[in-house]
Amino acid sequence: MKTKSIYFILLAIAFIASSCASRKVTRIDPQEQIDLSGRWNDIDSKQVAEQMSRDVLSKPWLARFEGRNERPPVVIVGIIVNRSHEHIEAETFVKDIEVEFINSGKVRVVSSDLFREKLREERESQQTNASPETQKRLAAELGADFMLFGTINSTVDEYKKERVVNYKVNLELADLETTEKVWIGDKEIKKYIKN
């Protein structure tokens, strides 16, 4: 009995050791497209953000605004709700859109409400803790002219060992003062997965 127990313990240790030794990690180019699971991933997020940002910034609302105001519009990227069948970190997608907007130079981007709260706390702290020449003024924030918001949806069609997943991202840009929707766009990604 004792010999059997020792045998099973040694067998378990050998199995664990061999499974640990077989794992290999390789560094790859972050731009390389790899899709292991078929789920929404970083490449999908970047591609959709890039294409939708390019679309929204090419539409007439931008020229109309600049013609009336002689300055680029200020945009805040609001909530993008994940209504898909899987967990998608919408904050990553929001950041990808902000990067595209800022790098375009066509619009100015202000922080979301969570970050604005932190910035306000810091400005308040500076009023008593920073030297007068380096204090940042209160009530000097840049007000947004437009807010971008939307949803990420998905549908799944499955039969035996085959599956088609369709992701659809719907975004809308609205004038904060008038609530007029000045742009609506959508982008789809379809993935065919065969096991």
C-alpha positions as CSV (number, residue, x, y, z in Angstrom):
1,M,0.0,0.0,0.0
2,K,2.8,2.4,1.0
3,T,4.7,1.6,-2.3
4,K,1.6,2.4,-4.3
5,S,1.2,5.8,-2.6
6,I,4.8,6.7,-3.3
7,Y,4.4,5.5,-6.9
8,F,1.3,7.8,-7.4
9,I,3.1,10.8,-5.8
10,L,6.1,10.3,-8.0
11,L,3.9,10.0,-11.0
12,A,2.0,13.2,-10.1
13,I,5.3,15.1,-9.7
14,A,6.6,13.8,-13.0
15,F,3.4,14.9,-14.7
16,I,3.5,18.4,-13.2
17,A,7.1,18.8,-14.0
18,S,6.7,17.7,-17.7
19,S,3.6,20.0,-18.2
20,C,5.6,23.0,-16.8
21,A,8.6,22.2,-19.0
22,S,6.6,22.1,-22.2
23,R,5.4,25.7,-22.0
24,K,7.2,28.2,-24.3
25,V,6.7,31.9,-24.5
26,T,7.9,33.9,-27.5
27,R,7.9,37.7,-27.9
28,I,6.2,38.8,-31.1
29,D,5.5,42.1,-32.8
30,P,2.4,43.8,-31.2
31,Q,1.1,44.6,-34.8
32,E,1.1,40.9,-35.7
33,Q,-2.4,39.6,-36.1
34,I,-3.0,36.4,-34.1
35,D,-6.5,35.1,-33.4
36,L,-6.4,32.1,-31.1
37,S,-10.0,31.9,-29.7
38,G,-12.1,33.7,-32.3
39,R,-13.2,36.2,-29.7
40,W,-13.0,40.0,-29.8
41,N,-9.3,40.9,-29.4
42,D,-6.9,43.8,-29.5
43,I,-6.6,43.8,-33.3
44,D,-10.4,44.1,-33.6
45,S,-10.5,47.0,-31.2
46,K,-7.7,48.9,-33.0
47,Q,-9.1,48.3,-36.5
48,V,-12.7,49.3,-35.6
49,A,-11.4,52.4,-33.7
50,E,-9.2,53.4,-36.6
51,Q,-11.9,52.9,-39.3
52,M,-14.7,54.5,-37.3
53,S,-12.6,57.5,-36.3
54,R,-11.5,58.1,-39.9
55,D,-15.2,58.0,-40.9
56,V,-16.5,60.4,-38.2
57,L,-13.7,62.9,-38.9
58,S,-14.5,62.9,-42.6
59,K,-18.1,63.9,-42.3
60,P,-19.8,67.4,-42.8
61,W,-20.4,68.1,-39.1
62,L,-16.7,68.8,-38.6
63,A,-16.4,71.5,-41.4
64,R,-19.7,73.0,-40.3
65,F,-18.5,73.4,-36.7
66,E,-15.1,74.8,-37.7
67,G,-16.9,77.3,-40.1
68,R,-19.0,78.6,-37.3
69,N,-16.4,78.6,-34.5
70,E,-13.0,79.0,-36.2
71,R,-11.5,76.3,-33.9
72,P,-11.5,72.5,-33.7
73,P,-14.3,70.9,-31.8
74,V,-13.8,69.4,-28.3
75,V,-15.0,65.8,-28.0
76,I,-15.4,63.6,-25.0
77,V,-15.6,59.8,-25.6
78,G,-18.4,58.7,-23.3
79,I,-19.8,55.3,-22.5
80,I,-19.5,52.5,-24.9
81,V,-21.7,49.6,-23.6
82,N,-20.8,46.0,-24.3
83,R,-23.9,44.1,-25.2
84,S,-22.1,41.2,-26.9
85,H,-22.2,37.6,-25.8
86,E,-18.7,37.8,-24.3
87,H,-16.7,39.9,-22.0
88,I,-15.2,42.8,-23.9
89,E,-13.2,45.5,-22.1
90,A,-14.8,48.5,-23.5
91,E,-12.3,50.9,-21.8
92,T,-9.6,49.5,-24.2
93,F,-11.8,50.4,-27.2
94,V,-12.5,53.9,-25.8
95,K,-8.7,54.4,-25.4
96,D,-8.1,53.3,-29.0
97,I,-10.7,55.8,-30.2
98,E,-9.1,58.6,-28.1
99,V,-5.7,57.8,-29.6
100,E,-7.1,58.1,-33.1
101,F,-8.9,61.4,-32.4
102,I,-5.9,63.0,-30.7
103,N,-3.4,61.8,-33.3
104,S,-5.6,63.1,-36.1
105,G,-5.2,66.7,-34.9
106,K,-8.8,67.4,-36.1
107,V,-10.5,67.5,-32.7
108,R,-9.5,68.1,-29.1
109,V,-10.3,65.4,-26.6
110,V,-11.2,65.9,-22.9
111,S,-11.0,63.4,-20.1
112,S,-13.9,61.2,-19.1
113,D,-15.8,62.0,-15.9
114,L,-13.7,59.6,-13.8
115,F,-10.5,61.2,-14.8
116,R,-11.9,64.7,-14.6
117,E,-12.8,64.0,-10.9
118,K,-9.2,63.1,-10.2
119,L,-7.9,66.2,-12.0
120,R,-10.3,68.4,-10.0
121,E,-9.1,66.8,-6.7
122,E,-5.5,67.6,-7.7
123,R,-6.4,71.3,-8.6
124,E,-8.2,71.6,-5.2
125,S,-5.1,70.2,-3.5
126,Q,-2.9,72.7,-5.3
127,Q,-4.9,75.6,-4.0
128,T,-3.5,75.0,-0.5
129,N,-0.3,73.0,-1.2
130,A,1.3,74.4,-4.3
131,S,3.2,77.6,-4.8
132,P,1.0,80.5,-6.2
133,E,3.0,80.6,-9.4
134,T,2.5,76.9,-10.2
135,Q,-1.2,76.5,-9.0
136,K,-3.6,75.6,-11.7
137,R,-6.8,77.8,-11.8
138,L,-10.2,76.5,-10.8
139,A,-13.1,76.6,-13.3
140,A,-10.7,76.7,-16.3
141,E,-11.6,73.4,-17.8
142,L,-12.1,72.9,-21.5
143,G,-15.8,72.2,-22.1
144,A,-16.8,69.5,-24.6
145,D,-18.8,70.4,-27.7
146,F,-19.7,66.8,-28.6
147,M,-19.9,63.4,-27.0
148,L,-19.3,60.0,-28.7
149,F,-21.2,57.0,-27.3
150,G,-22.4,53.7,-28.5
151,T,-22.6,49.9,-28.1
152,I,-20.8,46.7,-29.1
153,N,-23.2,43.9,-30.1
154,S,-22.7,40.4,-31.3
155,T,-24.6,37.5,-32.9
156,V,-23.5,33.9,-33.0
157,D,-24.5,31.3,-35.5
158,E,-23.4,27.8,-34.5
159,Y,-23.8,24.3,-36.0
160,K,-21.8,21.3,-34.9
161,K,-18.1,22.3,-35.0
162,E,-18.6,25.5,-36.9
163,R,-19.4,28.9,-35.6
164,V,-19.8,32.4,-37.2
165,V,-19.6,35.4,-34.8
166,N,-20.6,38.8,-36.0
167,Y,-19.6,41.8,-34.0
168,K,-21.3,45.1,-34.7
169,V,-20.1,48.4,-33.2
170,N,-22.6,51.3,-33.3
171,L,-21.4,54.8,-32.4
172,E,-23.1,58.1,-32.3
173,L,-21.8,61.6,-32.0
174,A,-24.1,64.2,-30.4
175,D,-23.9,68.0,-29.9
176,L,-23.8,68.5,-26.1
177,E,-25.7,71.7,-26.2
178,T,-28.5,70.9,-28.6
179,T,-28.4,67.0,-28.3
180,E,-28.5,66.8,-32.1
181,K,-27.0,63.7,-33.5
182,V,-24.4,64.8,-36.0
183,W,-23.0,61.4,-37.0
184,I,-24.0,57.8,-36.7
185,G,-21.7,55.0,-37.8
186,D,-21.4,51.3,-37.5
187,K,-18.7,48.7,-38.3
188,E,-19.0,44.9,-38.4
189,I,-16.4,42.2,-38.0
190,K,-17.4,38.6,-38.9
191,K,-15.4,35.6,-37.8
192,Y,-15.7,32.1,-39.0
193,I,-14.4,29.5,-36.5
194,K,-14.1,25.8,-37.3
195,N,-12.9,23.2,-34.8
